[in-house]
Amino acid sequence: MAKELRCRDLGIHCDHVVRAETEEELLDNAVEHVLTVHGIDLTREDLLEQLRAVIHTVRAF
């Protein structure tokens, strides 16, 4: 099953949704988006912890 993350689930006013088949791919893409677009000042490890808490499993894209 596919997985997705929404910026809004992190409390960020952004409609961006990251989707991927694997958690690893999802987290890599989400970290890149959050750090480059939103400039969040967290370590990668702290950001990954927050992202893992809001992963949603979806049936299909």
Secondary structure by P-SEA (a helix, b strand, c coil): cccccccccccccccbbbbcccaaaaaaaaaaaaaacccccccaaaaaaaaaabbbbbccc
